[in-house]
Amino acid sequence: MKRIGIDVGGTNTDAVLIDGETIISSVKVPTTQDVLSGVKAALAHVSGHPQAAGTPIDAVMIGTTHFTNAVVERARLERVAAIRIALPTGRSLPPMCDWPDDLRSAVDPMIFMVHGGHEYDGSPLVPMIPEEIREAAMKIRDAGITSIAISATFSPLTTECEIKAADIVRSVIPDARITLSHTLGRIGLLERENVALLNAALQTLGKTTVQAFSDALREAGVTAPFFLTQNDGTVALADVASANPVHSFASGPTNSMRGAAFLTGLTYAMVVDVGGTTSDIGCLIGGFPREANNIVHIGGVRTLFRMPDLLPVALGGGTIIDPETGTIGPRSVGYRILTEARVFGGNTLTTSDIAVAAGLIEMGDKDRVKDLDPTFVKSCLGRIRDMVADNFDQMKTSAEDVPLIAVGGGAFLIPESIPGASEVLRVENAGVANALGAAMAQVSGEVDQVFSGMSRDEALAKAEAEAQDAAVASGAGRSTLKTLEVEDIPIAYLPGGARRVRVRVIGDIDFT
């Protein structure tokens, strides 16, 4: 079974062609400013391999930074409307009250707060007033806005208000693209609402990105179904994923972690993914990235939803070093490394130049860094080692030594030994681990919800069935599904035997 995996990073776009578990071809090309040119170049290389001929490609998996970059750059975002069903509570903290001013301006929101919502025990806060929703919808329609986020207090416990409100909005705006906060976030109104609003702001970009990738595949003669990688280390059908772009926010590092697991066979280890701009340190548990259970800031916005537990470090192959002080980062030349780094004819001193001068790797023209003082080079390597060691220690959850897998194009920067690491593993094809992780990815379905008024067994069974349905909708074969994680937490302060249940299932792609 042939698959192509592509991962678009800030510096490089990587691609691999695999047949089963055999790597047939791989390539690393600079990420282009328009992104798609780099994707096309990588795709042309691997799809044009002689062993790609004869039998068709079964699937293409693409990991993209498009959506994260849009939020960080405050660009390509859509105007949104927010409907919060929570009055009379929450009036003092309106939607987007904690957003950075420039990001808020970029989405130019229309905000409506209406009566309704529920208490923590599932009882109605006050009755929802349908006419308030209808009036808000008409104003949204008249403003020409079609991307809407709806949130309600304690909606993960009781989804009734959000679902009813969505029906009313659709009756007024039939082509509305509605994000319901309970489908993405967890308990915590502001954080859950923020995720829904970010998702709403990315709706048009999600659609155009998927269409652009589809066009690139067609131009390359690839007719296989294609998937977008998700931030839990799995994939979803592109059309499904485009409706929830926030699920692709951290897909690059998670692809690398899955690729690290595939290349080493380890299911429990620490992974450092060194790109051209940053490094990400995470932990593999059961072969998948450990999930974050705390607040995650995205572009300055507080969120709480399905995200990997990662620690970003301003260290990459293109990280700039001050030639006077030896200060490392945080700025990077990024995808301009091939023109700006000294070994490539530029005038900017980068970590790659230091690595070449130290004999860690051969690239570019090493004569261009032979003037560097060996003492200076050694001190820079020491600072890099300290950066890696400090951040590695932060991400460990045990005093025991654990393996550290170094992957990514800048993996040569990771020292041979790190305090607290039982070993530092370097494997063949580590430079394209992200694309490998994408190519090998499975499909997942997840439910994270509060159930009440039923027994524990009934709640677990219901959650598992809903997670399985979600996985099948994303492209998994039902017969291949297996349950990966089950969390069951009784909530003592809620009546009716309430419990929060999180179930995650994975399965192989259904090619039928």
C-alpha positions in Angstrom: 0.0 0.0 0.0 1.7 3.2 -1.2 1.3 6.5 0.7 2.8 9.9 0.4 3.4 11.9 3.5 4.1 15.7 3.3 4.9 18.0 6.2 5.1 21.8 5.6 7.4 23.4 8.1 8.5 27.0 8.6 11.9 26.3 6.9 11.5 23.0 4.9 8.8 21.0 3.3 9.5 17.3 3.6 7.9 14.5 1.6 8.2 10.7 1.7 6.8 7.9 -0.4 6.3 4.6 1.5 5.1 1.2 0.4 3.9 -0.6 3.5 6.6 0.2 6.0 9.4 0.5 3.4 10.6 4.0 2.6 10.9 4.3 -1.2 11.8 8.0 -1.6 12.2 11.1 0.5 13.0 14.7 -0.2 13.5 18.0 1.8 12.9 21.2 -0.1 12.8 24.8 1.2 9.4 26.0 2.1 8.4 28.7 -0.3 6.7 31.9 0.6 3.5 30.8 -1.1 3.8 27.3 0.5 2.2 25.5 -2.4 5.2 25.8 -4.7 7.3 24.0 -2.2 4.6 21.3 -1.8 4.4 20.8 -5.6 8.2 20.5 -5.8 8.3 17.9 -3.0 5.3 16.0 -4.5 6.8 16.0 -7.9 10.0 14.4 -6.6 8.5 11.5 -4.7 5.6 10.8 -7.1 8.1 10.8 -10.0 10.2 8.0 -8.4 10.5 5.0 -10.7 8.9 2.7 -8.0 5.9 5.0 -7.9 5.0 3.9 -11.4 2.8 0.9 -12.1 0.5 1.0 -9.1 -1.5 4.0 -8.0 -0.9 6.0 -4.8 -3.4 4.9 -2.2 -3.4 8.0 0.0 -1.7 11.3 0.6 -1.3 12.8 4.1 -0.4 16.5 4.4 0.6 18.4 7.5 0.5 22.1 7.2 1.4 25.2 9.2 -1.2 27.3 7.3 -3.7 27.7 10.1 -1.2 28.3 13.0 0.6 30.9 10.8 -2.6 32.7 10.0 -3.3 33.2 13.7 0.2 34.2 14.6 0.5 36.5 11.6 -3.0 38.0 12.1 -3.6 37.3 8.3 -6.1 35.5 6.1 -8.6 35.4 9.0 -12.4 35.7 8.4 -14.7 38.1 10.1 -16.7 36.3 12.7 -19.8 36.6 14.9 -20.0 35.3 18.4 -23.2 34.3 20.1 -22.8 33.5 23.8 -25.8 32.0 25.6 -25.1 32.9 29.2 -27.0 35.9 30.4 -27.5 37.1 33.1 -24.1 35.7 34.1 -20.8 36.5 32.4 -21.9 40.0 31.4 -18.6 41.5 32.7 -16.4 39.2 30.7 -17.7 39.3 27.1 -16.4 37.1 24.3 -12.8 37.9 23.2 -12.2 40.0 26.3 -8.8 38.4 26.7 -7.7 38.5 23.0 -4.7 40.6 21.9 -6.0 43.8 20.3 -4.4 43.2 16.9 -5.9 39.7 16.7 -9.3 41.0 17.7 -9.1 43.7 15.1 -8.2 41.1 12.4 -11.4 39.2 12.9 -13.5 42.4 13.5 -16.2 40.5 15.5 -19.9 41.0 16.0 -20.7 39.9 19.5 -24.1 39.0 20.9 -24.8 37.9 24.5 -28.2 36.3 25.0 -30.2 34.7 27.8 -29.9 30.9 28.5 -27.3 28.4 29.4 -27.0 25.9 32.2 -25.7 25.6 35.7 -22.9 23.3 36.7 -25.4 20.7 37.7 -27.1 20.7 34.3 -30.2 22.7 35.4 -31.2 25.7 33.2 -29.6 29.0 34.2 -32.6 30.9 32.8 -34.8 29.9 29.8 -33.3 30.6 26.4 -35.2 33.1 24.4 -35.3 32.0 20.8 -36.3 35.5 19.6 -33.0 36.9 20.9 -31.1 34.3 18.8 -33.2 35.1 15.8 -32.6 38.9 16.1 -28.8 38.3 16.4 -28.9 36.0 13.4 -30.6 38.7 11.3 -28.0 41.3 12.2 -25.3 38.8 11.4 -26.9 38.1 8.1 -27.3 41.8 7.3 -23.6 42.3 8.0 -22.7 39.6 5.5 -21.0 37.3 8.0 -21.4 33.6 7.5 -18.9 32.2 10.0 -20.3 32.0 13.5 -19.2 30.6 16.9 -21.9 29.6 19.4 -21.1 29.0 23.0 -23.1 28.4 26.2 -22.3 27.9 29.8 -21.5 24.3 30.7 -22.4 23.1 27.1 -20.1 20.0 27.4 -22.5 18.9 30.1 -25.7 19.9 28.4 -25.5 20.7 24.6 -29.2 21.6 24.3 -28.7 25.4 24.1 -26.0 25.4 21.5 -27.8 22.9 19.2 -31.1 24.8 19.4 -29.4 28.1 18.7 -27.6 26.7 15.7 -30.9 25.5 14.2 -32.4 29.0 14.7 -29.3 30.6 13.0 -29.5 28.2 10.1 -33.1 29.1 9.6 -32.1 32.7 9.1 -28.7 32.1 7.4 -28.9 28.8 5.5 -25.2 28.9 4.3 -23.9 29.7 7.8 -20.7 27.9 8.9 -21.3 27.3 12.6 -18.8 26.2 15.2 -20.4 24.9 18.4 -18.0 25.2 21.3 -18.9 21.9 22.9 -17.6 20.0 19.9 -14.0 21.4 20.4 -13.4 22.6 23.9 -13.7 21.5 27.5 -15.2 22.9 30.7 -14.2 26.5 31.0 -16.3 29.0 29.1 -13.7 31.5 28.0 -11.2 29.0 26.8 -13.8 26.9 25.0 -15.3 29.9 23.4 -11.9 31.1 22.3 -11.3 27.8 20.5 -14.6 28.0 18.7 -14.0 31.6 17.6 -10.5 30.8 16.3 -12.0 27.9 14.4 -14.7 30.1 13.0 -12.1 32.7 11.9 -10.3 30.0 9.9 -13.3 28.5 8.0 -12.5 30.1 4.6 -8.8 29.4 4.9 -9.6 25.8 5.7 -11.7 25.5 2.6 -9.2 27.3 0.3 -6.2 25.4 1.7 -7.8 22.1 1.1 -8.8 23.1 -2.5 -5.2 24.3 -3.2 -3.7 21.1 -2.0 -6.3 19.2 -4.1 -5.3 21.2 -7.1 -1.6 20.5 -6.5 -2.2 16.8 -6.3 -4.3 16.8 -9.4 -1.5 18.7 -11.3 0.9 16.0 -10.1 -1.4 13.3 -11.5 -2.2 11.9 -8.0 -5.9 11.0 -7.7 -5.7 9.3 -4.3 -7.9 10.6 -1.4 -5.9 13.0 0.8 -5.9 13.7 4.5 -4.8 16.4 6.8 -2.8 15.6 9.8 -4.2 16.4 13.3 -2.6 17.6 16.5 -3.1 14.2 18.2 -0.8 12.4 15.7 -3.6 11.1 13.5 -5.2 12.2 10.3 -8.7 13.1 9.0 -10.2 13.3 5.5 -9.3 16.7 4.2 -12.9 17.8 3.7 -13.7 16.8 7.3 -10.5 18.4 8.7 -11.2 21.7 6.8 -14.3 22.3 9.0 -12.1 22.2 12.2 -8.8 23.8 11.3 -7.8 24.2 15.0 -7.3 20.4 15.1 -4.3 20.9 12.8 -2.6 23.6 14.9 0.3 21.5 16.3 0.3 18.8 13.6 3.9 19.3 12.6 5.6 18.3 15.9 3.1 15.5 16.5 3.9 14.1 13.0 7.6 14.1 14.0 6.9 12.3 17.2 4.9 9.6 15.4 7.7 9.3 12.9 10.2 9.0 15.8 8.1 6.1 17.2 8.0 4.4 13.8 11.8 4.8 13.2 12.9 3.5 16.6 10.1 1.1 17.5 9.8 2.9 20.9 6.4 3.7 22.4 7.7 5.5 25.5 10.4 8.1 25.1 11.1 11.8 24.9 11.4 13.3 21.4 13.1 16.6 20.4 12.1 17.7 16.9 14.7 20.3 15.7 13.5 22.3 12.7 15.0 25.3 11.1 13.3 27.9 13.3 12.4 26.1 16.6 12.7 22.8 18.4 9.7 21.1 20.1 10.2 18.7 23.0 7.4 16.2 23.8 6.8 12.8 25.3 5.6 9.6 23.6 3.1 7.5 25.5 1.9 4.4 23.8 3.5 5.7 20.6 1.4 8.9 20.6 2.2 12.4 21.9 1.2 13.0 25.5 -1.8 15.3 25.6 -1.8 18.7 27.4 -4.3 19.0 30.2 -3.7 22.7 30.9 -4.2 26.0 29.2 -2.5 26.3 25.8 -1.9 29.8 24.4 -2.2 30.1 20.6 -1.3 33.4 19.1 -1.8 35.0 22.5 -5.2 33.4 23.1 -6.0 31.1 26.0 -7.5 27.8 24.9 -8.2 24.4 26.4 -8.8 21.6 23.9 -7.1 18.6 22.3 -3.5 19.7 22.0 -0.2 17.8 22.5 1.9 18.6 25.5 4.9 20.3 23.8 7.6 22.7 24.9 8.8 25.0 22.1 12.4 26.1 22.2 13.9 28.9 20.2 16.6 26.7 18.7 16.8 25.5 15.1 19.2 25.1 12.3 18.6 28.7 11.2 18.7 30.3 14.7 20.8 33.4 14.6 23.9 33.7 16.9 25.3 37.1 17.9 28.9 37.0 16.7 30.0 39.4 19.5 28.3 37.9 22.5 27.5 34.4 21.4 23.8 34.9 22.3 21.6 32.2 20.7 18.3 33.3 19.2 15.4 33.8 19.5 15.3 35.0 15.9 15.9 32.7 12.9 16.6 33.1 9.3 14.0 30.4 8.7 13.6 29.3 5.1 16.1 31.9 4.0 18.9 29.8 5.5 20.1 28.8 2.0 20.9 32.4 1.2 21.7 34.0 4.5 23.7 31.5 6.5 27.5 32.0 6.2 28.2 28.5 4.8 25.7 29.2 2.0 27.3 32.6 1.1 25.4 34.9 3.4 26.5 37.1 6.2 24.4 35.9 9.1 25.9 33.6 11.7 23.6 30.7 12.5 23.7 27.5 14.6 24.2 25.6 11.4 27.4 27.6 10.8 28.6 26.6 14.2 27.8 23.0 13.6 29.8 23.0 10.3 32.7 24.7 12.0 32.7 22.1 14.8 32.6 19.2 12.3 29.2 18.0 13.4 27.8 18.1 9.8 28.9 18.8 6.3 26.9 21.4 4.4 27.6 24.4 2.3 31.2 25.8 2.1 33.0 25.0 5.4 35.8 27.4 4.3 33.4 30.3 5.0 33.5 29.5 8.7 37.1 28.5 9.2 37.8 32.0 10.7 35.6 31.3 13.7 37.5 31.1 16.9 37.5 27.4 18.2 36.9 28.7 21.7 33.8 30.7 20.5 32.5 27.6 18.7 32.9 25.5 21.7 31.2 28.0 24.0 28.2 28.2 21.5 27.9 24.4 21.6 27.9 24.5 25.4 25.1 27.0 25.4 23.1 24.8 22.9 23.6 21.8 25.2 22.4 23.8 28.2 19.3 24.9 26.3 18.4 21.4 25.4 19.2 19.9 28.8 17.1 22.6 30.7 14.1 22.2 28.5 14.4 18.4 28.4 14.3 18.4 32.2 11.2 20.6 32.2 9.3 18.1 30.1 10.2 14.9 32.1 7.6 13.7 34.5 9.8 11.1 36.1 13.2 11.1 37.9 14.2 8.0 35.9 16.3 8.3 32.8 14.4 8.0 29.6 15.6 7.7 25.9 15.7 10.9 23.9 15.0 10.6 20.2 16.5 13.4 18.1 14.7 14.1 14.8 14.2 16.9 12.3 16.5 18.6 9.9 18.5 20.3 12.7 18.9 17.1 14.8 22.7 17.5 14.4 22.5 20.2 17.1 21.5 17.8 19.8 24.5 16.7 21.9 25.5 13.0 22.2 24.5 12.9 25.9 22.0 14.8 28.0 21.6 14.7 31.8 18.5 12.6 32.6 18.5 10.8 29.2 19.4 7.1 29.2 20.6 7.6 25.6 20.3 10.0 22.7 19.0 8.1 19.7 19.8 9.2 16.1 18.2 7.1 13.3 18.3 7.0 9.6 15.7 9.2 7.9 15.3 11.3 11.1 15.4 14.4 9.0 12.1 13.5 7.4 10.5 12.0 10.5 7.6 14.5 10.2 6.7 13.4 6.8 7.0 9.8 7.8 4.7 10.3 10.8 2.2 11.8 8.4 2.4 8.9 6.0 2.0 6.3 8.7 -0.8 8.1 10.5 -4.0 6.4 11.5 -7.5 8.0 11.9 -8.9 8.8 15.3 -12.1 9.7 16.9 -12.5 11.3 20.3 -15.2 12.1 22.8 -14.6 14.3 25.9 -17.9 14.9 27.5 -19.9 14.9 30.8 -22.5 12.2 31.1 -25.2 12.1 33.8 -28.4 10.1 34.5 -26.9 6.8 33.5 -24.6 4.1 35.0 -20.9 4.2 34.6 -21.0 1.3 32.1 -23.6 3.0 30.0 -21.6 6.3 30.0 -18.5 4.5 28.9 -20.3 2.5 26.2 -22.1 5.7 24.9 -18.8 7.6 24.8 -17.0 4.8 23.0 -19.8 4.5 20.4 -19.7 8.2 19.7 -15.9 8.1 19.4 -16.1 5.2 16.9 -18.7 7.1 14.8 -16.4 10.2 14.8 -13.5 8.0 13.6 -15.5 6.5 10.8 -16.7 9.9 9.7 -13.0 11.0 9.5 -12.1 8.0 7.2 -11.4 5.0 9.4 -12.6 1.5 8.7 -14.9 0.4 11.5 -13.6 -3.1 11.6 -10.1 -1.8 12.4 -11.0 0.4 15.3 -9.4 -0.1 18.7 -9.8 1.9 21.9 -6.5 3.8 22.7 -7.5 5.7 25.8 -10.3 5.8 28.4 -10.6 8.3 31.2 -13.4 8.2 33.6 -13.7 10.9 36.3 -16.7 11.0 38.6 -17.9 14.6 39.4 -19.0 14.6 43.0 -20.6 18.0 42.9 -23.0 17.1 40.1 -26.2 15.1 40.6 -27.3 12.1 38.6 -24.0 10.2 38.9 -22.3 12.7 36.5 -18.9 11.8 35.2 -16.5 13.2 32.7 -15.6 10.5 30.2 -12.9 10.9 27.6 -12.5 8.0 25.0 -10.1 8.0 22.1 -10.2 5.3 19.4 -7.9 4.8 16.4 -8.2 2.8 13.2 -6.7 2.3 9.8 -7.8 4.3 6.8 -10.7 2.7 5.0 -9.8 2.5 1.3 -13.0 0.8 0.1 
